[in-house]
Amino acid sequence: MRRRSFNVGELVGVQPGYDTGIWLRRLESDMDVIQDGRVLPDETIVVLEVRGEAVRVASTRGLVGWTWMNRLKKFD
């Protein structure tokens, strides 16, 4: 499998397998999700920071938090 990578400022979306959306976390290593921090499957997301497999993102609704690279997809 090819390793996925993203650049800061890149627009991405939620992987199709996460059809109910993804939950953002406060810290890259934190397992607790942000209350009301769900990014919906059809939202556009901008990459703010990348640390290994952890990615800090902002959604079109202004939600900011951490998720993992495997939950995101590049736009074609």
mmJSON file of the N, C-alpha and C atoms, coordinates in Angstrom:
{"data_MODEL":{"atom_site":{
"group_PDB":["ATOM","ATOM","ATOM","ATOM","ATOM","ATOM","ATOM","ATOM","ATOM","ATOM","ATOM","ATOM","ATOM","ATOM","ATOM","ATOM","ATOM","ATOM","ATOM","ATOM","ATOM","ATOM","ATOM","ATOM","ATOM","ATOM","ATOM","ATOM","ATOM","ATOM","ATOM","ATOM","ATOM","ATOM","ATOM","ATOM","ATOM","ATOM","ATOM","ATOM","ATOM","ATOM","ATOM","ATOM","ATOM","ATOM","ATOM","ATOM","ATOM","ATOM","ATOM","ATOM","ATOM","ATOM","ATOM","ATOM","ATOM","ATOM","ATOM","ATOM","ATOM","ATOM","ATOM","ATOM","ATOM","ATOM","ATOM","ATOM","ATOM","ATOM","ATOM","ATOM","ATOM","ATOM","ATOM","ATOM","ATOM","ATOM","ATOM","ATOM","ATOM","ATOM","ATOM","ATOM","ATOM","ATOM","ATOM","ATOM","ATOM","ATOM","ATOM","ATOM","ATOM","ATOM","ATOM","ATOM","ATOM","ATOM","ATOM","ATOM","ATOM","ATOM","ATOM","ATOM","ATOM","ATOM","ATOM","ATOM","ATOM","ATOM","ATOM","ATOM","ATOM","ATOM","ATOM","ATOM","ATOM","ATOM","ATOM","ATOM","ATOM","ATOM","ATOM","ATOM","ATOM","ATOM","ATOM","ATOM","ATOM","ATOM","ATOM","ATOM","ATOM","ATOM","ATOM","ATOM","ATOM","ATOM","ATOM","ATOM","ATOM","ATOM","ATOM","ATOM","ATOM","ATOM","ATOM","ATOM","ATOM","ATOM","ATOM","ATOM","ATOM","ATOM","ATOM","ATOM","ATOM","ATOM","ATOM","ATOM","ATOM","ATOM","ATOM","ATOM","ATOM","ATOM","ATOM","ATOM","ATOM","ATOM","ATOM","ATOM","ATOM","ATOM","ATOM","ATOM","ATOM","ATOM","ATOM","ATOM","ATOM","ATOM","ATOM","ATOM","ATOM","ATOM","ATOM","ATOM","ATOM","ATOM","ATOM","ATOM","ATOM","ATOM","ATOM","ATOM","ATOM","ATOM","ATOM","ATOM","ATOM","ATOM","ATOM","ATOM","ATOM","ATOM","ATOM","ATOM","ATOM","ATOM","ATOM","ATOM","ATOM","ATOM","ATOM","ATOM","ATOM","ATOM","ATOM","ATOM","ATOM","ATOM","ATOM","ATOM","ATOM","ATOM","ATOM","ATOM"],
"id":[1,2,3,4,5,6,7,8,9,10,11,12,13,14,15,16,17,18,19,20,21,22,23,24,25,26,27,28,29,30,31,32,33,34,35,36,37,38,39,40,41,42,43,44,45,46,47,48,49,50,51,52,53,54,55,56,57,58,59,60,61,62,63,64,65,66,67,68,69,70,71,72,73,74,75,76,77,78,79,80,81,82,83,84,85,86,87,88,89,90,91,92,93,94,95,96,97,98,99,100,101,102,103,104,105,106,107,108,109,110,111,112,113,114,115,116,117,118,119,120,121,122,123,124,125,126,127,128,129,130,131,132,133,134,135,136,137,138,139,140,141,142,143,144,145,146,147,148,149,150,151,152,153,154,155,156,157,158,159,160,161,162,163,164,165,166,167,168,169,170,171,172,173,174,175,176,177,178,179,180,181,182,183,184,185,186,187,188,189,190,191,192,193,194,195,196,197,198,199,200,201,202,203,204,205,206,207,208,209,210,211,212,213,214,215,216,217,218,219,220,221,222,223,224,225,226,227,228],
"type_symbol":["N","C","C","N","C","C","N","C","C","N","C","C","N","C","C","N","C","C","N","C","C","N","C","C","N","C","C","N","C","C","N","C","C","N","C","C","N","C","C","N","C","C","N","C","C","N","C","C","N","C","C","N","C","C","N","C","C","N","C","C","N","C","C","N","C","C","N","C","C","N","C","C","N","C","C","N","C","C","N","C","C","N","C","C","N","C","C","N","C","C","N","C","C","N","C","C","N","C","C","N","C","C","N","C","C","N","C","C","N","C","C","N","C","C","N","C","C","N","C","C","N","C","C","N","C","C","N","C","C","N","C","C","N","C","C","N","C","C","N","C","C","N","C","C","N","C","C","N","C","C","N","C","C","N","C","C","N","C","C","N","C","C","N","C","C","N","C","C","N","C","C","N","C","C","N","C","C","N","C","C","N","C","C","N","C","C","N","C","C","N","C","C","N","C","C","N","C","C","N","C","C","N","C","C","N","C","C","N","C","C","N","C","C","N","C","C","N","C","C","N","C","C","N","C","C","N","C","C"],
"label_atom_id":["N","CA","C","N","CA","C","N","CA","C","N","CA","C","N","CA","C","N","CA","C","N","CA","C","N","CA","C","N","CA","C","N","CA","C","N","CA","C","N","CA","C","N","CA","C","N","CA","C","N","CA","C","N","CA","C","N","CA","C","N","CA","C","N","CA","C","N","CA","C","N","CA","C","N","CA","C","N","CA","C","N","CA","C","N","CA","C","N","CA","C","N","CA","C","N","CA","C","N","CA","C","N","CA","C","N","CA","C","N","CA","C","N","CA","C","N","CA","C","N","CA","C","N","CA","C","N","CA","C","N","CA","C","N","CA","C","N","CA","C","N","CA","C","N","CA","C","N","CA","C","N","CA","C","N","CA","C","N","CA","C","N","CA","C","N","CA","C","N","CA","C","N","CA","C","N","CA","C","N","CA","C","N","CA","C","N","CA","C","N","CA","C","N","CA","C","N","CA","C","N","CA","C","N","CA","C","N","CA","C","N","CA","C","N","CA","C","N","CA","C","N","CA","C","N","CA","C","N","CA","C","N","CA","C","N","CA","C","N","CA","C","N","CA","C","N","CA","C","N","CA","C","N","CA","C","N","CA","C","N","CA","C","N","CA","C"],
"label_alt_id":[null,null,null,null,null,null,null,null,null,null,null,null,null,null,null,null,null,null,null,null,null,null,null,null,null,null,null,null,null,null,null,null,null,null,null,null,null,null,null,null,null,null,null,null,null,null,null,null,null,null,null,null,null,null,null,null,null,null,null,null,null,null,null,null,null,null,null,null,null,null,null,null,null,null,null,null,null,null,null,null,null,null,null,null,null,null,null,null,null,null,null,null,null,null,null,null,null,null,null,null,null,null,null,null,null,null,null,null,null,null,null,null,null,null,null,null,null,null,null,null,null,null,null,null,null,null,null,null,null,null,null,null,null,null,null,null,null,null,null,null,null,null,null,null,null,null,null,null,null,null,null,null,null,null,null,null,null,null,null,null,null,null,null,null,null,null,null,null,null,null,null,null,null,null,null,null,null,null,null,null,null,null,null,null,null,null,null,null,null,null,null,null,null,null,null,null,null,null,null,null,null,null,null,null,null,null,null,null,null,null,null,null,null,null,null,null,null,null,null,null,null,null,null,null,null,null,null,null],
"label_comp_id":["MET","MET","MET","ARG","ARG","ARG","ARG","ARG","ARG","ARG","ARG","ARG","SER","SER","SER","PHE","PHE","PHE","ASN","ASN","ASN","VAL","VAL","VAL","GLY","GLY","GLY","GLU","GLU","GLU","LEU","LEU","LEU","VAL","VAL","VAL","GLY","GLY","GLY","VAL","VAL","VAL","GLN","GLN","GLN","PRO","PRO","PRO","GLY","GLY","GLY","TYR","TYR","TYR","ASP","ASP","ASP","THR","THR","THR","GLY","GLY","GLY","ILE","ILE","ILE","TRP","TRP","TRP","LEU","LEU","LEU","ARG","ARG","ARG","ARG","ARG","ARG","LEU","LEU","LEU","GLU","GLU","GLU","SER","SER","SER","ASP","ASP","ASP","MET","MET","MET","ASP","ASP","ASP","VAL","VAL","VAL","ILE","ILE","ILE","GLN","GLN","GLN","ASP","ASP","ASP","GLY","GLY","GLY","ARG","ARG","ARG","VAL","VAL","VAL","LEU","LEU","LEU","PRO","PRO","PRO","ASP","ASP","ASP","GLU","GLU","GLU","THR","THR","THR","ILE","ILE","ILE","VAL","VAL","VAL","VAL","VAL","VAL","LEU","LEU","LEU","GLU","GLU","GLU","VAL","VAL","VAL","ARG","ARG","ARG","GLY","GLY","GLY","GLU","GLU","GLU","ALA","ALA","ALA","VAL","VAL","VAL","ARG","ARG","ARG","VAL","VAL","VAL","ALA","ALA","ALA","SER","SER","SER","THR","THR","THR","ARG","ARG","ARG","GLY","GLY","GLY","LEU","LEU","LEU","VAL","VAL","VAL","GLY","GLY","GLY","TRP","TRP","TRP","THR","THR","THR","TRP","TRP","TRP","MET","MET","MET","ASN","ASN","ASN","ARG","ARG","ARG","LEU","LEU","LEU","LYS","LYS","LYS","LYS","LYS","LYS","PHE","PHE","PHE","ASP","ASP","ASP"],
"label_asym_id":["A","A","A","A","A","A","A","A","A","A","A","A","A","A","A","A","A","A","A","A","A","A","A","A","A","A","A","A","A","A","A","A","A","A","A","A","A","A","A","A","A","A","A","A","A","A","A","A","A","A","A","A","A","A","A","A","A","A","A","A","A","A","A","A","A","A","A","A","A","A","A","A","A","A","A","A","A","A","A","A","A","A","A","A","A","A","A","A","A","A","A","A","A","A","A","A","A","A","A","A","A","A","A","A","A","A","A","A","A","A","A","A","A","A","A","A","A","A","A","A","A","A","A","A","A","A","A","A","A","A","A","A","A","A","A","A","A","A","A","A","A","A","A","A","A","A","A","A","A","A","A","A","A","A","A","A","A","A","A","A","A","A","A","A","A","A","A","A","A","A","A","A","A","A","A","A","A","A","A","A","A","A","A","A","A","A","A","A","A","A","A","A","A","A","A","A","A","A","A","A","A","A","A","A","A","A","A","A","A","A","A","A","A","A","A","A","A","A","A","A","A","A","A","A","A","A","A","A"],
"label_entity_id":["1","1","1","1","1","1","1","1","1","1","1","1","1","1","1","1","1","1","1","1","1","1","1","1","1","1","1","1","1","1","1","1","1","1","1","1","1","1","1","1","1","1","1","1","1","1","1","1","1","1","1","1","1","1","1","1","1","1","1","1","1","1","1","1","1","1","1","1","1","1","1","1","1","1","1","1","1","1","1","1","1","1","1","1","1","1","1","1","1","1","1","1","1","1","1","1","1","1","1","1","1","1","1","1","1","1","1","1","1","1","1","1","1","1","1","1","1","1","1","1","1","1","1","1","1","1","1","1","1","1","1","1","1","1","1","1","1","1","1","1","1","1","1","1","1","1","1","1","1","1","1","1","1","1","1","1","1","1","1","1","1","1","1","1","1","1","1","1","1","1","1","1","1","1","1","1","1","1","1","1","1","1","1","1","1","1","1","1","1","1","1","1","1","1","1","1","1","1","1","1","1","1","1","1","1","1","1","1","1","1","1","1","1","1","1","1","1","1","1","1","1","1","1","1","1","1","1","1"],
"label_seq_id":[1,1,1,2,2,2,3,3,3,4,4,4,5,5,5,6,6,6,7,7,7,8,8,8,9,9,9,10,10,10,11,11,11,12,12,12,13,13,13,14,14,14,15,15,15,16,16,16,17,17,17,18,18,18,19,19,19,20,20,20,21,21,21,22,22,22,23,23,23,24,24,24,25,25,25,26,26,26,27,27,27,28,28,28,29,29,29,30,30,30,31,31,31,32,32,32,33,33,33,34,34,34,35,35,35,36,36,36,37,37,37,38,38,38,39,39,39,40,40,40,41,41,41,42,42,42,43,43,43,44,44,44,45,45,45,46,46,46,47,47,47,48,48,48,49,49,49,50,50,50,51,51,51,52,52,52,53,53,53,54,54,54,55,55,55,56,56,56,57,57,57,58,58,58,59,59,59,60,60,60,61,61,61,62,62,62,63,63,63,64,64,64,65,65,65,66,66,66,67,67,67,68,68,68,69,69,69,70,70,70,71,71,71,72,72,72,73,73,73,74,74,74,75,75,75,76,76,76],
"pdbx_PDB_ins_code":[null,null,null,null,null,null,null,null,null,null,null,null,null,null,null,null,null,null,null,null,null,null,null,null,null,null,null,null,null,null,null,null,null,null,null,null,null,null,null,null,null,null,null,null,null,null,null,null,null,null,null,null,null,null,null,null,null,null,null,null,null,null,null,null,null,null,null,null,null,null,null,null,null,null,null,null,null,null,null,null,null,null,null,null,null,null,null,null,null,null,null,null,null,null,null,null,null,null,null,null,null,null,null,null,null,null,null,null,null,null,null,null,null,null,null,null,null,null,null,null,null,null,null,null,null,null,null,null,null,null,null,null,null,null,null,null,null,null,null,null,null,null,null,null,null,null,null,null,null,null,null,null,null,null,null,null,null,null,null,null,null,null,null,null,null,null,null,null,null,null,null,null,null,null,null,null,null,null,null,null,null,null,null,null,null,null,null,null,null,null,null,null,null,null,null,null,null,null,null,null,null,null,null,null,null,null,null,null,null,null,null,null,null,null,null,null,null,null,null,null,null,null,null,null,null,null,null,null],
"Cartn_x":[0.838,0.0,0.882,0.52,1.273,0.985,2.034,1.87,1.239,0.247,-0.459,0.3,0.351,0.951,0.167,0.18,-0.539,0.387,0.124,0.899,0.068,0.739,0.058,-0.609,-1.864,-2.635,-3.426,-3.196,-3.902,-5.358,-6.249,-7.658,-7.867,-8.507,-8.751,-10.193,-10.569,-11.9,-11.811,-12.961,-13.048,-13.06,-12.275,-12.248,-13.677,-14.044,-15.395,-15.799,-14.859,-15.185,-15.739,-15.508,-16.022,-17.284,-18.313,-19.5,-20.363,-20.058,-20.775,-19.909,-18.715,-17.811,-16.698,-15.868,-14.76,-14.855,-14.244,-14.223,-12.824,-12.738,-11.458,-11.099,-9.796,-9.264,-8.507,-8.39,-7.698,-6.191,-5.591,-4.15,-3.867,-2.7,-2.384,-2.367,-2.002,-1.906,-3.134,-4.102,-5.28,-6.324,-6.91,-7.974,-9.36,-9.458,-10.757,-11.124,-12.313,-12.744,-13.252,-13.22,-13.754,-15.282,-15.921,-17.383,-17.873,-18.821,-19.337,-18.241,-17.198,-16.079,-16.151,-17.34,-17.488,-17.45,-16.583,-16.505,-17.323,-18.26,-19.165,-18.467,-18.945,-18.266,-18.128,-19.038,-18.998,-18.308,-17.716,-17.037,-15.651,-15.246,-13.876,-13.05,-11.836,-10.953,-9.624,-9.035,-7.711,-6.702,-5.555,-4.486,-3.712,-3.606,-2.889,-1.492,-1.339,-0.065,-0.035,1.153,1.324,2.454,2.169,3.171,3.066,3.898,3.821,2.488,1.73,0.41,-0.709,-0.379,-1.376,-1.435,-2.657,-2.865,-3.8,-3.357,-4.223,-4.943,-6.255,-7.08,-8.094,-8.657,-9.782,-10.856,-12.084,-13.191,-13.813,-14.676,-15.357,-16.281,-16.645,-17.487,-16.658,-15.333,-14.475,-14.004,-14.278,-13.784,-12.296,-11.504,-10.065,-9.686,-8.909,-8.471,-7.612,-7.287,-6.395,-7.169,-6.697,-7.188,-5.986,-6.242,-5.143,-5.2,-4.042,-3.891,-4.796,-4.963,-5.755,-7.236,-7.682,-9.089,-9.379,-8.33,-8.461,-8.148,-8.695,-8.408,-8.058,-7.214,-6.905,-8.038,-8.271,-9.235,-8.563,-9.323,-8.78,-8.644],
"Cartn_y":[-1.183,0.0,1.244,2.212,3.453,4.35,4.92,5.822,7.127,7.546,8.79,9.941,11.072,12.257,13.489,14.476,15.719,16.891,17.995,19.219,20.239,21.077,22.168,23.054,23.392,24.229,23.443,22.143,21.307,21.096,21.097,20.792,19.302,18.684,17.243,16.987,15.71,15.315,14.102,13.619,12.446,11.2,10.185,8.913,8.373,7.793,7.256,6.202,5.457,4.451,5.044,6.331,7.02,7.781,7.033,7.643,8.412,8.336,9.165,10.346,10.448,11.541,11.082,12.025,11.745,12.7,12.296,13.125,13.697,14.979,15.63,15.576,15.599,15.551,16.834,17.159,18.392,18.324,17.182,17.006,15.847,15.852,14.784,13.408,13.345,12.059,11.749,12.64,12.526,11.611,10.751,9.88,10.463,11.493,12.113,13.077,12.913,13.77,15.104,16.108,17.428,17.34,17.863,17.876,18.628,18.055,18.624,18.791,17.947,18.048,17.08,16.766,15.829,16.569,16.1,16.628,15.699,16.237,15.452,14.956,13.865,13.246,14.149,15.089,15.937,17.286,17.493,18.758,18.805,20.001,20.231,20.584,20.067,20.234,20.79,21.716,22.223,21.684,21.243,20.713,21.875,21.904,22.961,22.546,21.258,20.767,19.248,18.707,17.258,16.842,15.868,15.294,13.783,13.183,11.739,11.385,10.51,10.107,11.032,11.947,12.884,14.129,14.594,15.746,16.725,17.974,19.017,19.665,19.765,20.239,21.273,21.983,22.892,22.561,22.451,22.142,23.44,23.306,24.479,25.15,24.41,25.006,25.604,25.635,26.267,25.352,24.054,23.113,22.878,22.971,22.748,21.656,20.694,19.619,18.628,17.537,16.509,15.281,14.658,13.367,12.593,11.43,10.63,10.629,10.515,10.568,9.575,8.378,7.347,7.663,8.704,9.09,10.144,10.598,11.678,11.185,11.879,11.563,12.839,12.681,13.795,13.931,15.154,15.359,15.05,14.477,14.164,15.416],
"Cartn_z":[0.0,0.0,0.0,-0.803,-0.89,0.301,0.876,2.016,1.561,2.267,1.992,2.626,1.961,2.578,2.135,2.992,2.721,2.98,2.311,2.498,3.263,4.033,4.734,3.687,3.94,3.026,1.998,1.924,0.95,1.37,0.4,0.648,0.481,1.46,1.458,1.875,1.866,2.301,3.207,3.641,4.507,3.623,4.003,3.271,3.148,2.011,1.824,2.852,3.414,4.422,5.709,5.922,7.114,6.71,6.313,5.726,6.714,8.008,8.983,9.427,8.872,9.226,10.15,10.564,11.48,12.667,13.779,14.983,15.178,15.486,15.728,17.204,17.474,18.838,19.141,20.419,20.822,20.593,20.904,20.79,19.852,19.215,18.271,18.919,20.201,20.884,21.747,21.754,22.616,21.986,22.773,22.274,22.524,23.345,23.627,22.505,21.976,20.872,21.398,20.538,20.861,20.814,21.847,21.863,20.624,19.907,18.663,17.624,17.683,16.758,15.598,15.149,14.034,12.704,11.813,10.455,9.571,8.852,8.024,6.76,6.183,5.042,3.819,3.637,2.434,2.656,3.823,4.105,3.472,3.092,2.645,3.871,3.91,5.062,4.567,5.324,4.973,5.993,5.5,6.351,6.96,8.291,8.996,9.435,9.773,10.303,10.152,9.913,9.8,10.732,11.595,12.507,12.427,11.604,11.404,10.792,11.448,10.965,11.457,12.382,12.912,12.027,11.77,10.907,11.613,11.747,12.308,11.141,11.263,10.158,10.63,9.654,9.894,8.863,9.333,8.422,7.914,6.932,6.379,7.395,8.462,9.515,10.637,10.478,11.473,12.584,12.49,13.497,13.271,14.335,14.241,15.228,14.765,15.645,14.889,15.587,15.053,14.618,13.553,13.107,12.58,11.976,11.433,9.919,9.313,7.862,7.157,7.724,7.037,6.984,7.664,7.642,6.564,5.892,4.912,3.511,2.529,1.128,0.381,-0.623,-1.516,-2.522,-2.942,-4.02,-5.345,-6.265,-7.603,-8.434],
"occupancy":[1.0,1.0,1.0,1.0,1.0,1.0,1.0,1.0,1.0,1.0,1.0,1.0,1.0,1.0,1.0,1.0,1.0,1.0,1.0,1.0,1.0,1.0,1.0,1.0,1.0,1.0,1.0,1.0,1.0,1.0,1.0,1.0,1.0,1.0,1.0,1.0,1.0,1.0,1.0,1.0,1.0,1.0,1.0,1.0,1.0,1.0,1.0,1.0,1.0,1.0,1.0,1.0,1.0,1.0,1.0,1.0,1.0,1.0,1.0,1.0,1.0,1.0,1.0,1.0,1.0,1.0,1.0,1.0,1.0,1.0,1.0,1.0,1.0,1.0,1.0,1.0,1.0,1.0,1.0,1.0,1.0,1.0,1.0,1.0,1.0,1.0,1.0,1.0,1.0,1.0,1.0,1.0,1.0,1.0,1.0,1.0,1.0,1.0,1.0,1.0,1.0,1.0,1.0,1.0,1.0,1.0,1.0,1.0,1.0,1.0,1.0,1.0,1.0,1.0,1.0,1.0,1.0,1.0,1.0,1.0,1.0,1.0,1.0,1.0,1.0,1.0,1.0,1.0,1.0,1.0,1.0,1.0,1.0,1.0,1.0,1.0,1.0,1.0,1.0,1.0,1.0,1.0,1.0,1.0,1.0,1.0,1.0,1.0,1.0,1.0,1.0,1.0,1.0,1.0,1.0,1.0,1.0,1.0,1.0,1.0,1.0,1.0,1.0,1.0,1.0,1.0,1.0,1.0,1.0,1.0,1.0,1.0,1.0,1.0,1.0,1.0,1.0,1.0,1.0,1.0,1.0,1.0,1.0,1.0,1.0,1.0,1.0,1.0,1.0,1.0,1.0,1.0,1.0,1.0,1.0,1.0,1.0,1.0,1.0,1.0,1.0,1.0,1.0,1.0,1.0,1.0,1.0,1.0,1.0,1.0,1.0,1.0,1.0,1.0,1.0,1.0,1.0,1.0,1.0,1.0,1.0,1.0,1.0,1.0,1.0,1.0,1.0,1.0],
"B_iso_or_equiv":[0.0,0.0,0.0,0.0,0.0,0.0,0.0,0.0,0.0,0.0,0.0,0.0,0.0,0.0,0.0,0.0,0.0,0.0,0.0,0.0,0.0,0.0,0.0,0.0,0.0,0.0,0.0,0.0,0.0,0.0,0.0,0.0,0.0,0.0,0.0,0.0,0.0,0.0,0.0,0.0,0.0,0.0,0.0,0.0,0.0,0.0,0.0,0.0,0.0,0.0,0.0,0.0,0.0,0.0,0.0,0.0,0.0,0.0,0.0,0.0,0.0,0.0,0.0,0.0,0.0,0.0,0.0,0.0,0.0,0.0,0.0,0.0,0.0,0.0,0.0,0.0,0.0,0.0,0.0,0.0,0.0,0.0,0.0,0.0,0.0,0.0,0.0,0.0,0.0,0.0,0.0,0.0,0.0,0.0,0.0,0.0,0.0,0.0,0.0,0.0,0.0,0.0,0.0,0.0,0.0,0.0,0.0,0.0,0.0,0.0,0.0,0.0,0.0,0.0,0.0,0.0,0.0,0.0,0.0,0.0,0.0,0.0,0.0,0.0,0.0,0.0,0.0,0.0,0.0,0.0,0.0,0.0,0.0,0.0,0.0,0.0,0.0,0.0,0.0,0.0,0.0,0.0,0.0,0.0,0.0,0.0,0.0,0.0,0.0,0.0,0.0,0.0,0.0,0.0,0.0,0.0,0.0,0.0,0.0,0.0,0.0,0.0,0.0,0.0,0.0,0.0,0.0,0.0,0.0,0.0,0.0,0.0,0.0,0.0,0.0,0.0,0.0,0.0,0.0,0.0,0.0,0.0,0.0,0.0,0.0,0.0,0.0,0.0,0.0,0.0,0.0,0.0,0.0,0.0,0.0,0.0,0.0,0.0,0.0,0.0,0.0,0.0,0.0,0.0,0.0,0.0,0.0,0.0,0.0,0.0,0.0,0.0,0.0,0.0,0.0,0.0,0.0,0.0,0.0,0.0,0.0,0.0,0.0,0.0,0.0,0.0,0.0,0.0],
"pdbx_formal_charge":[null,null,null,null,null,null,null,null,null,null,null,null,null,null,null,null,null,null,null,null,null,null,null,null,null,null,null,null,null,null,null,null,null,null,null,null,null,null,null,null,null,null,null,null,null,null,null,null,null,null,null,null,null,null,null,null,null,null,null,null,null,null,null,null,null,null,null,null,null,null,null,null,null,null,null,null,null,null,null,null,null,null,null,null,null,null,null,null,null,null,null,null,null,null,null,null,null,null,null,null,null,null,null,null,null,null,null,null,null,null,null,null,null,null,null,null,null,null,null,null,null,null,null,null,null,null,null,null,null,null,null,null,null,null,null,null,null,null,null,null,null,null,null,null,null,null,null,null,null,null,null,null,null,null,null,null,null,null,null,null,null,null,null,null,null,null,null,null,null,null,null,null,null,null,null,null,null,null,null,null,null,null,null,null,null,null,null,null,null,null,null,null,null,null,null,null,null,null,null,null,null,null,null,null,null,null,null,null,null,null,null,null,null,null,null,null,null,null,null,null,null,null,null,null,null,null,null,null],
"auth_seq_id":[1,1,1,2,2,2,3,3,3,4,4,4,5,5,5,6,6,6,7,7,7,8,8,8,9,9,9,10,10,10,11,11,11,12,12,12,13,13,13,14,14,14,15,15,15,16,16,16,17,17,17,18,18,18,19,19,19,20,20,20,21,21,21,22,22,22,23,23,23,24,24,24,25,25,25,26,26,26,27,27,27,28,28,28,29,29,29,30,30,30,31,31,31,32,32,32,33,33,33,34,34,34,35,35,35,36,36,36,37,37,37,38,38,38,39,39,39,40,40,40,41,41,41,42,42,42,43,43,43,44,44,44,45,45,45,46,46,46,47,47,47,48,48,48,49,49,49,50,50,50,51,51,51,52,52,52,53,53,53,54,54,54,55,55,55,56,56,56,57,57,57,58,58,58,59,59,59,60,60,60,61,61,61,62,62,62,63,63,63,64,64,64,65,65,65,66,66,66,67,67,67,68,68,68,69,69,69,70,70,70,71,71,71,72,72,72,73,73,73,74,74,74,75,75,75,76,76,76],
"auth_comp_id":["MET","MET","MET","ARG","ARG","ARG","ARG","ARG","ARG","ARG","ARG","ARG","SER","SER","SER","PHE","PHE","PHE","ASN","ASN","ASN","VAL","VAL","VAL","GLY","GLY","GLY","GLU","GLU","GLU","LEU","LEU","LEU","VAL","VAL","VAL","GLY","GLY","GLY","VAL","VAL","VAL","GLN","GLN","GLN","PRO","PRO","PRO","GLY","GLY","GLY","TYR","TYR","TYR","ASP","ASP","ASP","THR","THR","THR","GLY","GLY","GLY","ILE","ILE","ILE","TRP","TRP","TRP","LEU","LEU","LEU","ARG","ARG","ARG","ARG","ARG","ARG","LEU","LEU","LEU","GLU","GLU","GLU","SER","SER","SER","ASP","ASP","ASP","MET","MET","MET","ASP","ASP","ASP","VAL","VAL","VAL","ILE","ILE","ILE","GLN","GLN","GLN","ASP","ASP","ASP","GLY","GLY","GLY","ARG","ARG","ARG","VAL","VAL","VAL","LEU","LEU","LEU","PRO","PRO","PRO","ASP","ASP","ASP","GLU","GLU","GLU","THR","THR","THR","ILE","ILE","ILE","VAL","VAL","VAL","VAL","VAL","VAL","LEU","LEU","LEU","GLU","GLU","GLU","VAL","VAL","VAL","ARG","ARG","ARG","GLY","GLY","GLY","GLU","GLU","GLU","ALA","ALA","ALA","VAL","VAL","VAL","ARG","ARG","ARG","VAL","VAL","VAL","ALA","ALA","ALA","SER","SER","SER","THR","THR","THR","ARG","ARG","ARG","GLY","GLY","GLY","LEU","LEU","LEU","VAL","VAL","VAL","GLY","GLY","GLY","TRP","TRP","TRP","THR","THR","THR","TRP","TRP","TRP","MET","MET","MET","ASN","ASN","ASN","ARG","ARG","ARG","LEU","LEU","LEU","LYS","LYS","LYS","LYS","LYS","LYS","PHE","PHE","PHE","ASP","ASP","ASP"],
"auth_asym_id":["A","A","A","A","A","A","A","A","A","A","A","A","A","A","A","A","A","A","A","A","A","A","A","A","A","A","A","A","A","A","A","A","A","A","A","A","A","A","A","A","A","A","A","A","A","A","A","A","A","A","A","A","A","A","A","A","A","A","A","A","A","A","A","A","A","A","A","A","A","A","A","A","A","A","A","A","A","A","A","A","A","A","A","A","A","A","A","A","A","A","A","A","A","A","A","A","A","A","A","A","A","A","A","A","A","A","A","A","A","A","A","A","A","A","A","A","A","A","A","A","A","A","A","A","A","A","A","A","A","A","A","A","A","A","A","A","A","A","A","A","A","A","A","A","A","A","A","A","A","A","A","A","A","A","A","A","A","A","A","A","A","A","A","A","A","A","A","A","A","A","A","A","A","A","A","A","A","A","A","A","A","A","A","A","A","A","A","A","A","A","A","A","A","A","A","A","A","A","A","A","A","A","A","A","A","A","A","A","A","A","A","A","A","A","A","A","A","A","A","A","A","A","A","A","A","A","A","A"],
"auth_atom_id":["N","CA","C","N","CA","C","N","CA","C","N","CA","C","N","CA","C","N","CA","C","N","CA","C","N","CA","C","N","CA","C","N","CA","C","N","CA","C","N","CA","C","N","CA","C","N","CA","C","N","CA","C","N","CA","C","N","CA","C","N","CA","C","N","CA","C","N","CA","C","N","CA","C","N","CA","C","N","CA","C","N","CA","C","N","CA","C","N","CA","C","N","CA","C","N","CA","C","N","CA","C","N","CA","C","N","CA","C","N","CA","C","N","CA","C","N","CA","C","N","CA","C","N","CA","C","N","CA","C","N","CA","C","N","CA","C","N","CA","C","N","CA","C","N","CA","C","N","CA","C","N","CA","C","N","CA","C","N","CA","C","N","CA","C","N","CA","C","N","CA","C","N","CA","C","N","CA","C","N","CA","C","N","CA","C","N","CA","C","N","CA","C","N","CA","C","N","CA","C","N","CA","C","N","CA","C","N","CA","C","N","CA","C","N","CA","C","N","CA","C","N","CA","C","N","CA","C","N","CA","C","N","CA","C","N","CA","C","N","CA","C","N","CA","C","N","CA","C","N","CA","C","N","CA","C","N","CA","C","N","CA","C","N","CA","C"],
"pdbx_PDB_model_num":[1,1,1,1,1,1,1,1,1,1,1,1,1,1,1,1,1,1,1,1,1,1,1,1,1,1,1,1,1,1,1,1,1,1,1,1,1,1,1,1,1,1,1,1,1,1,1,1,1,1,1,1,1,1,1,1,1,1,1,1,1,1,1,1,1,1,1,1,1,1,1,1,1,1,1,1,1,1,1,1,1,1,1,1,1,1,1,1,1,1,1,1,1,1,1,1,1,1,1,1,1,1,1,1,1,1,1,1,1,1,1,1,1,1,1,1,1,1,1,1,1,1,1,1,1,1,1,1,1,1,1,1,1,1,1,1,1,1,1,1,1,1,1,1,1,1,1,1,1,1,1,1,1,1,1,1,1,1,1,1,1,1,1,1,1,1,1,1,1,1,1,1,1,1,1,1,1,1,1,1,1,1,1,1,1,1,1,1,1,1,1,1,1,1,1,1,1,1,1,1,1,1,1,1,1,1,1,1,1,1,1,1,1,1,1,1,1,1,1,1,1,1,1,1,1,1,1,1]
}}}
